[in-house]
Amino acid sequence: MDGLPTIHFPWAGFDRGGAFTLIELLVVIAIIGILSALLLPVLSKAKDRGQQTSCSNNLQQMAVAFQLYHQDYNDEFPAPGSKTDYGPQPEDWIWWQQDRDVNQSSIARYIAAFNANLFTCPADGAARSLQEQGFINDDPYRYSYSLTSYNLTRDNVNPGMSTIITQTRQIYPFKAAQIKNPSAKIALVEEDRKTINDSRWVPVENLQSPKKKYNLITSRHRGRGNVIFADTHAEAVMPQFGQDPTNSVPSF
């Protein structure tokens, strides 16, 4: 075309039948490798942020369900779903044992269009794997979240945050109104798989020996785990945050 410059390519005049040379192919592969190395971390972070947001939303829906439960049960918390010490009980907030129907959990009816997937963090692959299995002899906990629940003191006082019901049906209720500074007290946690064996989160085994630690918050979301405070707001916190009793003992 008149007026347009002519572009000369170094390979012009050679008929290669449209094939790549080995060097060109290696260059293309190298470029793809570089782009993948740049994009994969970004995609991984985006995926984790999405999973963390979904996990936080799960906890917030449960927190609302707990508030509705309080309204129907004289401001009391449900039972914690203990594996051995205090359970199982009909009042358990989650019916997690393999011979029970999780859909009958105490808080389930307070969640619109309830789905048991709500009890599992999308990033908790171990929980999802357990849910896909059938009967397991030691009946492991197949979900991701647990409720703050301290053991009874030596004089049978319930420090909270769950209502404690013994195997002989002695009931030690705990009411939401007993929580001091609810915006600073952890209610529900995304527990670490190393310690989660039921739906109770016991960060300090005994308030008389507060240095003896017990359950942990997970670090699966870039070193942090999601928690819900008693006022229903959510945060992602470091695991060590849960080991300070002032962040979880309702009476502090």
ABEGO torsion letter per residue (X at the ends): XBGBBBBBBAABGBBAGGBBBAAAAAAAAAAAAAAAAAAAAAAAAAAAAAAAAAAAAAAAAAAAAAAAAAAAAGGBBBBAGBAAAAOBBAABABBABAABBAAABAAAAABBGBBAAAABBAABAAAAAAAABBBBAAGBBABABBBBBBBBBAAGBBAOABBBBBAAGBBBBBBAAABBGAAABBABBBBBAAABABABBBABABAABAABBBBBBBAABGGBBBBBBAAGBBBBBBAAAAABAAAABAAX
